[in-house]
Protein backbone atom coordinates (compact mmCIF):
# COMPACT_ATOMS: atom_id res chain seq x y z
CA UNK A 1 0.00 0.00 0.00
CA UNK A 2 1.47 3.37 -0.96
CA UNK A 3 1.50 6.44 1.25
CA UNK A 4 -0.70 8.47 -1.09
CA UNK A 5 -3.44 5.86 -0.85
CA UNK A 6 -3.22 5.78 2.95
CA UNK A 7 -3.45 9.57 3.18
CA UNK A 8 -6.32 9.69 0.69
CA UNK A 9 -8.31 7.14 2.67
CA UNK A 10 -7.66 8.90 5.97
CA UNK A 11 -8.68 12.33 4.63
CA UNK A 12 -11.48 10.90 2.45
CA UNK A 13 -10.16 12.47 -0.73
CA UNK A 14 -8.86 10.99 -3.98
CA UNK A 15 -5.29 9.82 -4.53
CA UNK A 16 -4.92 12.27 -7.41
CA UNK A 17 -5.82 15.15 -5.08
CA UNK A 18 -3.12 13.99 -2.67
CA UNK A 19 -0.56 13.64 -5.45
CA UNK A 20 -1.28 17.03 -7.04
CA UNK A 21 -1.33 18.84 -3.69
CA UNK A 22 1.95 17.28 -2.60
CA UNK A 23 3.50 18.41 -5.89
CA UNK A 24 2.34 21.98 -5.25
CA UNK A 25 3.72 21.92 -1.69
CA UNK A 26 7.02 20.44 -2.90
CA UNK A 27 7.30 23.28 -5.42
CA UNK A 28 7.29 25.71 -2.48
CA UNK A 29 3.72 26.93 -2.66
CA UNK A 30 2.10 27.89 0.63
CA UNK A 31 -1.22 26.50 1.85
CA UNK A 32 -2.99 29.90 1.60
CA UNK A 33 -1.72 30.31 -1.98
CA UNK A 34 -2.80 26.80 -2.95
CA UNK A 35 -6.18 27.24 -1.28
CA UNK A 36 -6.87 30.51 -3.04
CA UNK A 37 -5.22 30.22 -6.45
CA UNK A 38 -4.89 26.49 -7.20
CA UNK A 39 -8.39 25.25 -6.40
CA UNK A 40 -8.72 23.79 -9.90
CA UNK A 41 -5.59 21.68 -9.35
CA UNK A 42 -6.55 20.36 -5.91
CA UNK A 43 -10.19 19.75 -6.70
CA UNK A 44 -11.39 22.55 -4.41
CA UNK A 45 -9.87 21.16 -1.23
CA UNK A 46 -10.49 23.41 1.76
CA UNK A 47 -7.62 25.03 3.60
CA UNK A 48 -8.34 22.74 6.56
CA UNK A 49 -7.86 19.62 4.45
CA UNK A 50 -4.78 21.15 2.82
CA UNK A 51 -3.24 21.78 6.25
CA UNK A 52 -4.04 18.23 7.35
CA UNK A 53 -2.45 16.95 4.18
CA UNK A 54 0.64 19.07 4.70
The first five atom37 places (N, CA, C, CB, O) and aatype in JSON, in Angstrom:
{
  "aatype": [20, 20, 20, 20, 20, 20, 20, 20, 20, 20, 20, 20, 20, 20, 20, 20, 20, 20, 20, 20, 20, 20, 20, 20, 20, 20, 20, 20, 20, 20, 20, 20, 20, 20, 20, 20, 20, 20, 20, 20, 20, 20, 20, 20, 20, 20, 20, 20, 20, 20, 20, 20, 20, 20],
  "atom_mask": [
    [1, 1, 1, 1, 1],
    [1, 1, 1, 1, 1],
    [1, 1, 1, 1, 1],
    [1, 1, 1, 1, 1],
    [1, 1, 1, 1, 1],
    [1, 1, 1, 1, 1],
    [1, 1, 1, 1, 1],
    [1, 1, 1, 1, 1],
    [1, 1, 1, 1, 1],
    [1, 1, 1, 1, 1],
    [1, 1, 1, 1, 1],
    [1, 1, 1, 1, 1],
    [1, 1, 1, 1, 1],
    [1, 1, 1, 1, 1],
    [1, 1, 1, 1, 1],
    [1, 1, 1, 1, 1],
    [1, 1, 1, 1, 1],
    [1, 1, 1, 1, 1],
    [1, 1, 1, 1, 1],
    [1, 1, 1, 1, 1],
    [1, 1, 1, 1, 1],
    [1, 1, 1, 1, 1],
    [1, 1, 1, 1, 1],
    [1, 1, 1, 1, 1],
    [1, 1, 1, 1, 1],
    [1, 1, 1, 1, 1],
    [1, 1, 1, 1, 1],
    [1, 1, 1, 1, 1],
    [1, 1, 1, 1, 1],
    [1, 1, 1, 1, 1],
    [1, 1, 1, 1, 1],
    [1, 1, 1, 1, 1],
    [1, 1, 1, 1, 1],
    [1, 1, 1, 1, 1],
    [1, 1, 1, 1, 1],
    [1, 1, 1, 1, 1],
    [1, 1, 1, 1, 1],
    [1, 1, 1, 1, 1],
    [1, 1, 1, 1, 1],
    [1, 1, 1, 1, 1],
    [1, 1, 1, 1, 1],
    [1, 1, 1, 1, 1],
    [1, 1, 1, 1, 1],
    [1, 1, 1, 1, 1],
    [1, 1, 1, 1, 1],
    [1, 1, 1, 1, 1],
    [1, 1, 1, 1, 1],
    [1, 1, 1, 1, 1],
    [1, 1, 1, 1, 1],
    [1, 1, 1, 1, 1],
    [1, 1, 1, 1, 1],
    [1, 1, 1, 1, 1],
    [1, 1, 1, 1, 1],
    [1, 1, 1, 1, 1]
  ],
  "atom_positions": [
    [[0.85, -1.19, 0.0], [0.0, 0.0, 0.0], [0.89, 1.24, 0.0], [-0.97, 0.0, 1.24], [1.81, 1.35, 0.81]],
    [[0.63, 2.17, -0.89], [1.47, 3.37, -0.96], [0.95, 4.46, -0.03], [1.53, 3.88, -2.39], [-0.22, 4.47, 0.36]],
    [[1.82, 5.37, 0.29], [1.5, 6.44, 1.25], [0.39, 7.35, 0.75], [2.75, 7.27, 1.54], [-0.44, 7.81, 1.54]],
    [[0.35, 7.61, -0.55], [-0.7, 8.47, -1.09], [-2.08, 7.86, -0.88], [-0.47, 8.72, -2.58], [-3.05, 8.56, -0.59]],
    [[-2.16, 6.55, -1.04], [-3.44, 5.86, -0.85], [-3.87, 5.91, 0.61], [-3.34, 4.4, -1.32], [-5.05, 6.11, 0.91]],
    [[-2.92, 5.73, 1.52], [-3.22, 5.78, 2.95], [-3.74, 7.16, 3.34], [-1.98, 5.42, 3.79], [-4.74, 7.28, 4.04]],
    [[-3.04, 8.2, 2.87], [-3.45, 9.57, 3.18], [-4.82, 9.87, 2.58], [-2.41, 10.58, 2.66], [-5.66, 10.47, 3.24]],
    [[-5.03, 9.45, 1.35], [-6.32, 9.69, 0.69], [-7.46, 9.04, 1.46], [-6.29, 9.15, -0.75], [-8.52, 9.65, 1.64]],
    [[-7.26, 7.83, 1.91], [-8.31, 7.14, 2.67], [-8.56, 7.83, 4.01], [-7.92, 5.68, 2.9], [-9.71, 7.98, 4.42]],
    [[-7.51, 8.25, 4.67], [-7.66, 8.9, 5.97], [-8.4, 10.23, 5.85], [-6.29, 9.12, 6.61], [-9.25, 10.54, 6.67]],
    [[-8.06, 11.02, 4.82], [-8.68, 12.33, 4.63], [-9.96, 12.28, 3.8], [-7.7, 13.27, 3.98], [-10.63, 13.29, 3.62]],
    [[-10.29, 11.09, 3.29], [-11.48, 10.9, 2.45], [-11.47, 11.78, 1.21], [-12.74, 11.18, 3.26], [-12.45, 12.44, 0.88]],
    [[-10.32, 11.77, 0.54], [-10.16, 12.47, -0.73], [-9.54, 11.49, -1.73], [-9.28, 13.76, -0.58], [-9.18, 10.37, -1.36]],
    [[-9.41, 11.9, -2.98], [-8.86, 10.99, -3.98], [-7.32, 10.99, -3.95], [-9.35, 11.39, -5.38], [-6.7, 11.95, -3.49]],
    [[-6.75, 9.92, -4.45], [-5.29, 9.82, -4.53], [-4.71, 10.9, -5.44], [-4.88, 8.43, -5.03], [-3.63, 11.42, -5.17]],
    [[-5.42, 11.24, -6.5], [-4.92, 12.27, -7.41], [-4.88, 13.63, -6.71], [-5.79, 12.34, -8.67], [-3.99, 14.43, -6.97]],
    [[-5.85, 13.9, -5.84], [-5.82, 15.15, -5.08], [-4.6, 15.19, -4.17], [-7.11, 15.3, -4.25], [-3.95, 16.22, -4.04]],
    [[-4.3, 14.07, -3.53], [-3.12, 13.99, -2.67], [-1.88, 14.24, -3.5], [-3.04, 12.62, -1.97], [-1.04, 15.06, -3.13]],
    [[-1.75, 13.54, -4.61], [-0.56, 13.64, -5.45], [-0.36, 15.08, -5.96], [-0.66, 12.67, -6.63], [0.75, 15.61, -5.88]],
    [[-1.4, 15.68, -6.48], [-1.28, 17.03, -7.04], [-0.98, 18.07, -5.96], [-2.57, 17.41, -7.78], [-0.21, 19.0, -6.18]],
    [[-1.58, 17.9, -4.79], [-1.33, 18.84, -3.69], [0.09, 18.71, -3.17], [-2.32, 18.6, -2.55], [0.74, 19.71, -2.9]],
    [[0.57, 17.49, -3.05], [1.95, 17.28, -2.6], [2.93, 17.9, -3.59], [2.25, 15.76, -2.44], [3.93, 18.49, -3.19]],
    [[2.65, 17.78, -4.87], [3.5, 18.41, -5.89], [3.54, 19.92, -5.7], [2.99, 18.07, -7.3], [4.61, 20.53, -5.79]],
    [[2.38, 20.53, -5.45], [2.34, 21.98, -5.25], [3.13, 22.39, -4.0], [0.88, 22.46, -5.13], [3.85, 23.38, -4.02]],
    [[2.99, 21.63, -2.92], [3.72, 21.92, -1.69], [5.22, 21.76, -1.92], [3.25, 21.01, -0.55], [6.01, 22.58, -1.47]],
    [[5.6, 20.69, -2.62], [7.02, 20.44, -2.9], [7.64, 21.54, -3.76], [7.18, 19.1, -3.6], [8.84, 21.8, -3.68]],
    [[6.82, 22.19, -4.58], [7.3, 23.28, -5.42], [7.49, 24.57, -4.62], [6.33, 23.53, -6.57], [7.98, 25.56, -5.15]],
    [[7.1, 24.55, -3.34], [7.29, 25.71, -2.48], [6.07, 26.59, -2.31], [8.39, 26.52, -3.0], [6.16, 27.67, -1.72]],
    [[4.94, 26.15, -2.82], [3.72, 26.93, -2.66], [3.2, 26.82, -1.23], [2.65, 26.47, -3.67], [3.29, 25.76, -0.61]],
    [[2.66, 27.91, -0.72], [2.1, 27.89, 0.63], [0.65, 27.41, 0.6], [2.19, 29.3, 1.28], [0.0, 27.44, -0.44]],
    [[0.16, 26.97, 1.75], [-1.22, 26.5, 1.85], [-2.21, 27.62, 1.49], [-1.5, 25.97, 3.26], [-3.15, 27.36, 0.73]],
    [[-2.04, 28.85, 2.01], [-2.99, 29.9, 1.6], [-2.99, 30.15, 0.09], [-2.65, 31.19, 2.33], [-4.05, 30.38, -0.5]],
    [[-1.81, 30.12, -0.53], [-1.72, 30.31, -1.98], [-2.44, 29.18, -2.72], [-0.24, 30.38, -2.43], [-3.22, 29.42, -3.63]],
    [[-2.16, 27.96, -2.31], [-2.8, 26.8, -2.95], [-4.31, 26.87, -2.79], [-2.27, 25.47, -2.36], [-5.06, 26.66, -3.74]],
    [[-4.75, 27.17, -1.58], [-6.18, 27.24, -1.28], [-6.89, 28.29, -2.12], [-6.39, 27.52, 0.19], [-8.02, 28.09, -2.56]],
    [[-6.24, 29.41, -2.32], [-6.87, 30.51, -3.04], [-6.71, 30.43, -4.55], [-6.31, 31.81, -2.55], [-7.67, 30.66, -5.29]],
    [[-5.5, 30.09, -5.02], [-5.22, 30.22, -6.45], [-5.06, 28.9, -7.21], [-3.99, 31.0, -6.63], [-4.94, 28.92, -8.43]],
    [[-5.06, 27.79, -6.52], [-4.89, 26.49, -7.2], [-6.03, 25.53, -6.91], [-3.58, 25.86, -6.78], [-5.83, 24.32, -6.88]],
    [[-7.22, 26.08, -6.69], [-8.39, 25.25, -6.4], [-8.66, 24.25, -7.52], [-9.61, 26.12, -6.18], [-9.06, 23.11, -7.27]],
    [[-8.44, 24.69, -8.76], [-8.72, 23.79, -9.9], [-7.77, 22.61, -9.92], [-8.61, 24.56, -11.22], [-8.13, 21.54, -10.42]],
    [[-6.58, 22.77, -9.38], [-5.59, 21.68, -9.35], [-5.91, 20.69, -8.23], [-4.17, 22.24, -9.17], [-5.8, 19.48, -8.41]],
    [[-6.31, 21.22, -7.08], [-6.55, 20.36, -5.91], [-7.96, 19.8, -5.85], [-6.27, 21.13, -4.66], [-8.27, 18.99, -4.97]],
    [[-8.81, 20.22, -6.75], [-10.19, 19.75, -6.7], [-10.99, 20.44, -5.62], [-10.22, 18.25, -6.49], [-11.86, 19.83, -4.99]],
    [[-10.68, 21.72, -5.39], [-11.39, 22.55, -4.41], [-11.26, 22.06, -2.98], [-12.83, 22.62, -4.77], [-12.22, 22.14, -2.21]],
    [[-10.1, 21.55, -2.61], [-9.87, 21.16, -1.23], [-9.88, 22.41, -0.35], [-8.53, 20.38, -1.08], [-9.38, 23.46, -0.74]],
    [[-10.46, 22.28, 0.83], [-10.49, 23.41, 1.76], [-9.11, 23.6, 2.39], [-11.56, 23.18, 2.86], [-8.26, 22.71, 2.35]],
    [[-8.91, 24.78, 2.96], [-7.62, 25.03, 3.6], [-7.4, 24.1, 4.79], [-7.54, 26.49, 4.05], [-6.26, 23.78, 5.11]],
    [[-8.46, 23.68, 5.45], [-8.34, 22.74, 6.56], [-7.8, 21.4, 6.09], [-9.7, 22.55, 7.26], [-6.89, 20.84, 6.7]],
    [[-8.34, 20.89, 5.0], [-7.86, 19.62, 4.45], [-6.43, 19.77, 3.94], [-8.78, 19.14, 3.31], [-5.61, 18.87, 4.12]],
    [[-6.14, 20.91, 3.31], [-4.78, 21.15, 2.82], [-3.78, 21.15, 3.97], [-4.71, 22.48, 2.07], [-2.68, 20.59, 3.84]],
    [[-4.14, 21.76, 5.09], [-3.24, 21.78, 6.25], [-3.07, 20.39, 6.83], [-3.77, 22.73, 7.33], [-1.97, 20.02, 7.23]],
    [[-4.15, 19.62, 6.88], [-4.04, 18.23, 7.35], [-3.14, 17.42, 6.43], [-5.42, 17.57, 7.44], [-2.35, 16.6, 6.88]],
    [[-3.26, 17.66, 5.16], [-2.45, 16.95, 4.18], [-0.98, 17.33, 4.29], [-2.95, 17.24, 2.77], [-0.09, 16.49, 4.13]],
    [[-0.74, 18.6, 4.56], [0.64, 19.07, 4.7], [1.32, 18.34, 5.85], [0.68, 20.59, 4.93], [2.49, 18.6, 6.13]]
  ]
}
